[in-house]
Amino acid sequence: MGSVGRFITERLKWKGNEAKSAVDIPQNRKSLGFSFTGGRSPNRRKIAPESLRRFRAQVRRLTRRNGGISLEERVRRLSTYLRGWRGYFGYCETPSVLRDLDSWVRRRLRCVQWKQWKVYRRRKGELIRLGVDTELAHTTAWSPKGPRRLSHTPGVRIALNTRYFDTLGLPRLDPRYPNLTVPNRHGTDPYAWWCGRGGAVRLLPIPILSGFISLPSTSPLWPWAL
């Protein structure tokens, strides 16, 4: 490493960062938040461990069990972070890591919701309302286990399933599922329709030539433009 460093600094006149420079195998190095896999499927782009730790720390901060805000508002704040994070790290070549993170995020939200329900009567009522059998709802609501352990039980998983969080607008990190689309902000602008930003394509833009309107013969406005 010493000879390489001298060549870079003296011959190429380049100032490198010695703290970030090393001669090592790709699996032990990271760059821009990514690293590489080893083993049977080597040299695949993966998310660096430091990036995963920062992700988990931020999600823990956004999914604290105290704070006095509703689950819907908590999901809204969390969705902003998840969409941005997936926009950058979604290009990794280890999709199983993203699926595991999806499951972990949902477990955190189940813990939050379970604590907000607080008492036995409301917990049982909410479980029944969300499709859980009465006997299973009673057993789950009466359990002395904490929110973390109960988030793995069948009663809570049936009530607060993946589809439930989809209806709240929680985006998934799993590349098999696209992110939730943002509603069209262009309203009824026909030019936005024609460009494809407003959904269905309507009419072509009307070209104006020498002060007169020129319409194609296939346009529904053609007879009135004569």
Buried (B, 14 or more C-beta within 10 A) or exposed (E): EEEEEEEBEEEEEEEEEEEEEEEEEEBEBBEEBBBBBBEEEEEEEBBBEEBBEEBBEBBEEBBEEEEEEEBEEBBBEBBEBBBEBBEEBBEBBBEEBBBBBBEEBBBBBBBBBBEBBEEEEEBBBBBBEBEBBEEBBBBBBEBEEEBEEBBEBEBBBBBBBEEBBEEBEBBBBBBEEEBEEEEEEEEEEBEBBBEEEBEEEEEBEEEEEEEEEEBEEEEEEEEEEE
